[in-house]
């Protein structure tokens, strides 16, 4: 049996206009986009703060008020990467989330 293009589009719009567990599918599809917008906004704000903190840390280390060692950076860097991967694993990874993340970062 061959599906005609019109049947395919009507099937697709039927899925989008339907509901899952009583919740409209458009709402379910919008949730990752909204989460992406929020996460992108916060990443942009935290990136500015992290750059300022790194500059201050370099200046303080240069004047000898604070010592940096490679072992400390490697230890806490690995913990930070592990925590970041756990958080990333909880977020819905869809095209809506990625588009929201990009738009939140650009316009945040």
MDTraj code that builds the backbone (N, CA, C; nanometers):
import mdtraj as md
import numpy as np

residues = "UNK UNK UNK UNK UNK UNK UNK UNK UNK UNK UNK UNK UNK UNK UNK UNK UNK UNK UNK UNK UNK UNK UNK UNK UNK UNK UNK UNK UNK UNK UNK UNK UNK UNK UNK UNK UNK UNK UNK UNK UNK UNK UNK UNK UNK UNK UNK UNK UNK UNK UNK UNK UNK UNK UNK UNK UNK UNK UNK UNK UNK UNK UNK UNK UNK UNK UNK UNK UNK UNK UNK UNK UNK UNK UNK UNK UNK UNK UNK UNK UNK UNK UNK UNK UNK UNK UNK UNK UNK UNK UNK UNK UNK UNK UNK UNK UNK UNK UNK UNK UNK UNK UNK UNK UNK UNK UNK UNK".split()
xyz = np.array([
    [0.0849, -0.1177, 0.0000],
    [0.0000, 0.0000, 0.0000],
    [0.0894, 0.1239, 0.0000],
    [0.0617, 0.2137, -0.0890],
    [0.1414, 0.3349, -0.1020],
    [0.0695, 0.4512, -0.0347],
    [0.1457, 0.5259, 0.0487],
    [0.0876, 0.6415, 0.1170],
    [0.1065, 0.7633, 0.0288],
    [-0.0022, 0.8286, -0.0032],
    [0.0047, 0.9496, -0.0831],
    [0.0558, 1.0644, 0.0027],
    [0.1212, 1.1647, -0.0575],
    [0.1743, 1.2774, 0.0207],
    [0.0685, 1.3481, 0.1045],
    [-0.0528, 1.3613, 0.0543],
    [-0.1584, 1.4265, 0.1320],
    [-0.1948, 1.3447, 0.2553],
    [-0.1937, 1.2126, 0.2408],
    [-0.2214, 1.1272, 0.3557],
    [-0.1116, 1.1385, 0.4603],
    [0.0123, 1.1524, 0.4136],
    [0.1245, 1.1654, 0.5056],
    [0.1131, 1.2956, 0.5858],
    [0.0796, 1.4054, 0.5177],
    [0.0658, 1.5340, 0.5869],
    [-0.0522, 1.5316, 0.6836],
    [-0.1619, 1.4718, 0.6445],
    [-0.2767, 1.4667, 0.7347],
    [-0.2450, 1.3804, 0.8574],
    [-0.1693, 1.2744, 0.8367],
    [-0.1265, 1.1906, 0.9501],
    [-0.0355, 1.2688, 1.0446],
    [0.0587, 1.3463, 0.9877],
    [0.1500, 1.4261, 1.0685],
    [0.0745, 1.5326, 1.1472],
    [-0.0150, 1.6047, 1.0808],
    [-0.0915, 1.7078, 1.1515],
    [-0.1875, 1.6475, 1.2530],
    [-0.2314, 1.5259, 1.2271],
    [-0.3152, 1.4569, 1.3258],
    [-0.2372, 1.4243, 1.4515],
    [-0.1086, 1.3878, 1.4370],
    [-0.0256, 1.3608, 1.5541],
    [0.0056, 1.4887, 1.6310],
    [0.0348, 1.5974, 1.5586],
    [0.0683, 1.7230, 1.6243],
    [-0.0534, 1.7810, 1.6950],
    [-0.1682, 1.7673, 1.6361],
    [-0.2897, 1.8236, 1.6952],
    [-0.3521, 1.7354, 1.8007],
    [-0.2986, 1.6200, 1.8253],
    [-0.3567, 1.5272, 1.9221],
    [-0.3144, 1.5570, 2.0644],
    [-0.3183, 1.4554, 2.1487],
    [-0.2777, 1.4732, 2.2876],
    [-0.2125, 1.3448, 2.3374],
    [-0.1247, 1.3610, 2.4338],
    [-0.0588, 1.2485, 2.4994],
    [-0.0909, 1.2551, 2.6477],
    [-0.1639, 1.1608, 2.6952],
    [-0.1988, 1.1596, 2.8372],
    [-0.2821, 1.2796, 2.8781],
    [-0.3623, 1.3310, 2.7880],
    [-0.4460, 1.4461, 2.8198],
    [-0.3773, 1.5808, 2.8000],
    [-0.2474, 1.5800, 2.7696],
    [-0.1731, 1.7041, 2.7468],
    [-0.1556, 1.7202, 2.5959],
    [-0.1910, 1.8366, 2.5408],
    [-0.1737, 1.8556, 2.3959],
    [-0.0265, 1.8409, 2.3559],
    [-0.0049, 1.7809, 2.2396],
    [0.1322, 1.7558, 2.1966],
    [0.2075, 1.8850, 2.1672],
    [0.1385, 1.9916, 2.1298],
    [0.2073, 2.1182, 2.1084],
    [0.2695, 2.1698, 2.2379],
    [0.2032, 2.1472, 2.3491],
    [0.2593, 2.1872, 2.4792],
    [0.3814, 2.1023, 2.5114],
    [0.3720, 1.9741, 2.4847],
    [0.4847, 1.8840, 2.5112],
    [0.6038, 1.9204, 2.4219],
    [0.5777, 1.9629, 2.2977],
    [0.6861, 2.0016, 2.2079],
    [0.7443, 2.1379, 2.2440],
    [0.6669, 2.2240, 2.3099],
    [0.7148, 2.3577, 2.3447],
    [0.8002, 2.3573, 2.4716],
    [0.7833, 2.2597, 2.5566],
    [0.8564, 2.2561, 2.6840],
    [1.0082, 2.2517, 2.6636],
    [1.0641, 2.1651, 2.5769],
    [1.2104, 2.1692, 2.5563],
    [1.2593, 2.3017, 2.4990],
    [1.1789, 2.3651, 2.4123],
    [1.2172, 2.4945, 2.3562],
    [1.2270, 2.6002, 2.4653],
    [1.1295, 2.6041, 2.5539],
    [1.1292, 2.7028, 2.6632],
    [1.2445, 2.6754, 2.7595],
    [1.2690, 2.5492, 2.7898],
    [1.3820, 2.5147, 2.8766],
    [1.5135, 2.5566, 2.8100],
    [1.5237, 2.5373, 2.6782],
    [1.6428, 2.5795, 2.6047],
    [1.6638, 2.7302, 2.6107],
    [1.5551, 2.8076, 2.5995],
    [1.5656, 2.9529, 2.6111],
    [1.6198, 2.9934, 2.7480],
    [1.5670, 2.9317, 2.8513],
    [1.6085, 2.9656, 2.9883],
    [1.7542, 2.9257, 3.0115],
    [1.7912, 2.8055, 2.9694],
    [1.9286, 2.7578, 2.9892],
    [2.0273, 2.8431, 2.9088],
    [1.9919, 2.8794, 2.7853],
    [2.0781, 2.9646, 2.7045],
    [2.0988, 3.1016, 2.7672],
    [1.9927, 3.1576, 2.8237],
    [2.0022, 3.2866, 2.8920],
    [2.0968, 3.2782, 3.0110],
    [2.0820, 3.1734, 3.0918],
    [2.1679, 3.1587, 3.2091],
    [2.3119, 3.1268, 3.1719],
    [2.3330, 3.0512, 3.0649],
    [2.4701, 3.0219, 3.0212],
    [2.5409, 3.1507, 2.9819],
    [2.4699, 3.2381, 2.9105],
    [2.5316, 3.3646, 2.8695],
    [2.5669, 3.4489, 2.9911],
    [2.4775, 3.4565, 3.0896],
    [2.5055, 3.5349, 3.2108],
    [2.6199, 3.4726, 3.2907],
    [2.6195, 3.3412, 3.3068],
    [2.7243, 3.2745, 3.3832],
    [2.8587, 3.2798, 3.3118],
    [2.8571, 3.2825, 3.1786],
    [2.9817, 3.2927, 3.1041],
    [3.0493, 3.4269, 3.1293],
    [2.9717, 3.5337, 3.1369],
    [3.0279, 3.6654, 3.1686],
    [3.0895, 3.6651, 3.3084],
    [3.0188, 3.6066, 3.4040],
    [3.0688, 3.6002, 3.5418],
    [3.1942, 3.5128, 3.5483],
    [3.1965, 3.4013, 3.4744],
    [3.3129, 3.3118, 3.4760],
    [3.4354, 3.3790, 3.4158],
    [3.4173, 3.4584, 3.3122],
    [3.5310, 3.5285, 3.2520],
    [3.5875, 3.6309, 3.3500],
    [3.5008, 3.7038, 3.4167],
    [3.5459, 3.8020, 3.5161],
    [3.6185, 3.7316, 3.6307],
    [3.5620, 3.6193, 3.6785],
    [3.6246, 3.5453, 3.7878],
    [3.7608, 3.4902, 3.7456],
    [3.7737, 3.4423, 3.6216],
    [3.9018, 3.3899, 3.5741],
    [4.0069, 3.5002, 3.5660],
    [3.9671, 3.6189, 3.5222],
    [4.0611, 3.7311, 3.5157],
    [4.1076, 3.7701, 3.6549],
    [4.0143, 3.7763, 3.7494],
    [4.0508, 3.8089, 3.8873],
    [4.1428, 3.7024, 3.9451],
    [4.1145, 3.5753, 3.9186],
    [4.1980, 3.4659, 3.9681],
    [4.3389, 3.4725, 3.9104],
    [4.3503, 3.5051, 3.7840],
    [4.4834, 3.5166, 3.7216],
    [4.5611, 3.6326, 3.7829],
    [4.4945, 3.7448, 3.8062],
    [4.5623, 3.8598, 3.8675],
    [4.6072, 3.8279, 4.0086],
    [4.5210, 3.7650, 4.0868],
    [4.5561, 3.7297, 4.2250],
    [4.6693, 3.6276, 4.2276],
    [4.6670, 3.5306, 4.1359],
    [4.7746, 3.4314, 4.1303],
    [4.9051, 3.4950, 4.0840],
    [4.8971, 3.5934, 3.9965],
    [5.0171, 3.6606, 3.9487],
    [5.0879, 3.7338, 4.0626],
    [5.0113, 3.7977, 4.1495],
    [5.0715, 3.8693, 4.2613],
    [5.1062, 3.7788, 4.3789],
    [5.0794, 3.6502, 4.3698],
    [5.1201, 3.5545, 4.4718],
    [5.0273, 3.5452, 4.5908],
    [4.9096, 3.6028, 4.5820],
    [4.8151, 3.5942, 4.6932],
    [4.7414, 3.4608, 4.6954],
    [4.7443, 3.3932, 4.5850],
    [4.6765, 3.2644, 4.5741],
    [4.7605, 3.1752, 4.4848],
    [4.7817, 3.0519, 4.5255],
    [4.8642, 2.9604, 4.4473],
    [4.7795, 2.8654, 4.3649],
    [4.8195, 2.8462, 4.2424],
    [4.7514, 2.7509, 4.1553],
    [4.8422, 2.6316, 4.1329],
    [4.7861, 2.5136, 4.1488],
    [4.8622, 2.3929, 4.1179],
    [4.7824, 2.3092, 4.0184],
    [4.8535, 2.2397, 3.9346],
    [4.7892, 2.1620, 3.8301],
    [4.7063, 2.0479, 3.8881],
    [4.7491, 1.9891, 3.9982],
    [4.6744, 1.8772, 4.0561],
    [4.5388, 1.9219, 4.1084],
    [4.5327, 2.0420, 4.1662],
    [4.4049, 2.0937, 4.2152],
    [4.3101, 2.1210, 4.0990],
    [4.3631, 2.1793, 3.9937],
    [4.2805, 2.2091, 3.8767],
    [4.2285, 2.0795, 3.8145],
    [4.3138, 1.9776, 3.8055],
    [4.2702, 1.8507, 3.7471],
    [4.1664, 1.7816, 3.8338],
    [4.1833, 1.7867, 3.9660],
    [4.0886, 1.7215, 4.0567],
    [3.9516, 1.7867, 4.0483],
    [3.9463, 1.9173, 4.0662],
    [3.8173, 1.9851, 4.0662],
    [3.7620, 2.0027, 3.9263],
    [3.8475, 2.0050, 3.8261],
    [3.8007, 2.0103, 3.6881],
    [3.7248, 1.8838, 3.6504],
    [3.7751, 1.7692, 3.6935],
    [3.7074, 1.6427, 3.6655],
    [3.5727, 1.6364, 3.7368],
    [3.5667, 1.6875, 3.8581],
    [3.4385, 1.6913, 3.9297],
    [3.3388, 1.7838, 3.8608],
    [3.3863, 1.8967, 3.8122],
    [3.2979, 1.9908, 3.7428],
    [3.2454, 1.9310, 3.6122],
    [3.3309, 1.8611, 3.5395],
    [3.2879, 1.7978, 3.4147],
    [3.1861, 1.6875, 3.4446],
    [3.2085, 1.6102, 3.5489],
    [3.1137, 1.5049, 3.5868],
    [2.9781, 1.5609, 3.6244],
    [2.9769, 1.6694, 3.7012],
    [2.8501, 1.7315, 3.7385],
    [2.7804, 1.7901, 3.6168],
    [2.8576, 1.8494, 3.5262],
    [2.7990, 1.9042, 3.4041],
    [2.7359, 1.7962, 3.3173],
    [2.8002, 1.6801, 3.3089],
    [2.7448, 1.5698, 3.2310],
    [2.6171, 1.5153, 3.2934],
    [2.6106, 1.5128, 3.4267],
    [2.4873, 1.4688, 3.4917],
    [2.3729, 1.5643, 3.4631],
    [2.4004, 1.6929, 3.4686],
    [2.2963, 1.7912, 3.4400],
    [2.2544, 1.7828, 3.2943],
    [2.3503, 1.7676, 3.2042],
    [2.3198, 1.7570, 3.0627],
    [2.2379, 1.6315, 3.0337],
    [2.2611, 1.5246, 3.1071],
    [2.1845, 1.4025, 3.0889],
    [2.0400, 1.4161, 3.1311],
    [2.0093, 1.5110, 3.2198],
    [1.8730, 1.5313, 3.2637],
    [1.7923, 1.6185, 3.1686],
    [1.8600, 1.7011, 3.0899],
    [1.7902, 1.7929, 3.0012],
    [1.7415, 1.7203, 2.8767],
    [1.6261, 1.7593, 2.8284],
    [1.5764, 1.6963, 2.7053],
    [1.6568, 1.7443, 2.5850],
    [1.7187, 1.6521, 2.5167],
    [1.8006, 1.6881, 2.4011],
    [1.7183, 1.6671, 2.2747],
    [1.6592, 1.7725, 2.2281],
    [1.5820, 1.7681, 2.1054],
    [1.6167, 1.8907, 2.0236],
    [1.5674, 1.8967, 1.9022],
    [1.5969, 2.0101, 1.8166],
    [1.5338, 2.1368, 1.8748],
    [1.4196, 2.1231, 1.9410],
    [1.3570, 2.2394, 2.0059],
    [1.4429, 2.2930, 2.1189],
    [1.5034, 2.2024, 2.1951],
    [1.5913, 2.2447, 2.3034],
    [1.7146, 2.3147, 2.2484],
    [1.7719, 2.2612, 2.1429],
    [1.8934, 2.3196, 2.0855],
    [1.8643, 2.4567, 2.0241],
    [1.7516, 2.4697, 1.9541],
    [1.7145, 2.5996, 1.8976],
    [1.6886, 2.6997, 2.0090],
    [1.6178, 2.6579, 2.1143],
    [1.5938, 2.7460, 2.2286],
    [1.7223, 2.7856, 2.2978],
    [1.8164, 2.6921, 2.3087],
    [1.9455, 2.7211, 2.3707],
    [2.0216, 2.8265, 2.2913],
    [2.0234, 2.8122, 2.1609],
    [2.0925, 2.9093, 2.0765],
    [2.0264, 3.0455, 2.0832],
    [1.8940, 3.0496, 2.0729],
    [1.8224, 3.1774, 2.0784],
    [1.8353, 3.2425, 2.2153],
    [1.8292, 3.1630, 2.3219],
    [1.8478, 3.2178, 2.4562],
    [1.9862, 3.2740, 2.4766],
    [2.0875, 3.2097, 2.4172],
    [2.2243, 3.2577, 2.4306],
    [2.2440, 3.3859, 2.3498],
    [2.1876, 3.3925, 2.2302],
    [2.2056, 3.5100, 2.1452],
    [2.1292, 3.6302, 2.1991],
    [2.0038, 3.6110, 2.2355],
    [1.9194, 3.7238, 2.2753],
    [1.9086, 3.7430, 2.4259],
    [1.9813, 3.6621, 2.5038],
    [1.9725, 3.6704, 2.6497],
    [2.0445, 3.7858, 2.7101],
])
top = md.Topology()
chain = top.add_chain()
for i, resn in enumerate(residues, 1):
    res = top.add_residue(resn, chain, resSeq=i)
    for name in ("N", "CA", "C"):
        top.add_atom(name, md.element.get_by_symbol(name[0]), res)
traj = md.Trajectory(xyz[None], top)
